[in-house]
Amino acid sequence: MVLYYFLLDIAVCNRLLPKGLRLQTAFCAFQNSMRKKIISARKFIKPSFSYLIEKKRDGGEFSEDEIRFIVDSILDEELPEYQQAALGMAVYFQGMSAQETAVFAEEMMLSGEVIDLTGIARPKIDKYSTGGVGDKTTLVLGPLAASCGVVMPTMNGVDEEHVISNLDKLSSIPGFCPDLSLKDFKAQLKKVGCTFIRQDKEIAPVDAMLYKLRQNTGTIPSLPLITGSVLSRKLAEGAEGLVIDVKWGNGSFVKDLEQAKQLARSITRVGRSMKRRCVALVTDMNQPLGDTVGTALEIKEAIQLLQGEGPEDLQELVLKLGMEIVRLAGVAGSTLSAKQTVQSHLKDGSAFEKFKEMVAAQGGDTNVLDNPDKFPTAKHVRKLPAPKRGYVHTINAGMIATGVQKLAVRKNGKYDPAVGVSEIRKVGTQVKQGEPLMMIHYNEESKMEEALEYLKSAYRLAPKRPNPPELIVERVA
């Protein structure tokens, strides 16, 4: 019978095609007919949602088809929220393999718009942080990377902040617009090399839906869910590689050091399995980064850093993360070359000029960047006095952030740009009774009492000098 069809194909071709193509085309037709007969389409029988919940509850591993089915069902609103919650809790307790997580991340990435940046010849490397108090590194690294010839396609996600987000800080620049269309996003990356915008709703919509659910069900700390969330969004934004800053401590949502290390390993391992270059640093967040917490106060400090100055801890972290970015991008080969590249672009002013270019492209007034004294200043500045003589033993960075929030948030939910704290005394610093632990910038006396409770409680003094914590705990690649 097979030979019959083969001969029939030859006969048809002999009548319809030129002589030189007849036998070859008939043979191709024969191959295609045989392939269809031998390889039948694999059918996926949709399981019930309760079956999938029970499978993960009992430690089973989802297939690619099952993960695709779950993501599609969430996107199409066919999977009820109560069963999504049960499924999330099952994953929280049983986890996911690296392969499961990679498929999960890819399917969430494909649930929305995937930005094509192949038209930009420069390397595209993004940075993700779990968020920390006083952390201005992303604000510096975007323009720094762009000045080094690396594109950084940054969209600010809700999980990349701790009380005060980078977009809150940038909003203290008059006219700055955090919302761009995807078309304008791509155009600015091509022209400037960096952006700071709010995450577009078309980027990984299933992840956004799951994140809200995770907030309400206590499953935010799930390592595979965090990993899938981060990679789905960052890769959908067009990143070819990713540098991750996993913070641990009282100023981060990751409180445990071992969990922070596991998260760093999870993201880098799954990222590699998705054929993306990833490097992670595990960093300390048991005290604020830099000397300020606020909005305009932090932008002023970021400007110092972009000019090669600023607090030592932030300079160190910017340098290390910047080195990872330029090495991952292939702009610098050796560690020494990477260090020299980063330092030169900070000291020669090119990183600061790129920051101004980015702010101008998004409607911001660059005059305040050249003249930081033009930023709004608070009506009142008072010190938080040390209650006794001693050394700063511990600082609860989360309490400082909450105290600043109590002072700064207006009735409309936006931050007062003039409000915050500065001159923060760090762990290991010796103070005398009555000396300032920090300076408090505020406008409304009515908010001070509640805010002071948090700011006072953040500090613990001791008679003996403690060993300052290591800022960079581990590198994972």
Secondary structure, DSSP 4 states (H G I P E B T S, - for coil): -HHHHHHHHHHHHHHHS-HHHHHHHHHHHHHHHHHHHHSPPPPPPPPPHHHHHHHHHTT----HHHHHHHHHHHHTT-S-HHHHHHHHHHHHHH---HHHHHHHHHHHHTTS-----TTS-S-BEEEEE---TT--HHHHHHHHHHHTT-BB--EE-TTS-SSS-HHHHHTTSTT------HHHHHHHHHHTSB--EEPPTTSSHHHHHHHHHHHHHT-TT-HHHHHHHHHHHHHHTT-SEEEEEEEESTTSS---HHHHHHHHHHHHHHHHHTT-EEEEEEEE-SS-SSS-EESHHHHHHHHHHHTT-S-HHHHHHHHHHHHHHHHHHTS--SHHHHHHHHHHHHHTSHHHHHHHHHHHHTT--THHHH-GGGS---SEEEEEE-SSSEEEEEE-HHHHHHHHHHHHB-TTSPBPTT-EEESPPPTT-EE-TT-EEEEEEES-GGGHHHHHHHHHHTEEEESSPPPPPPSEEEEE-
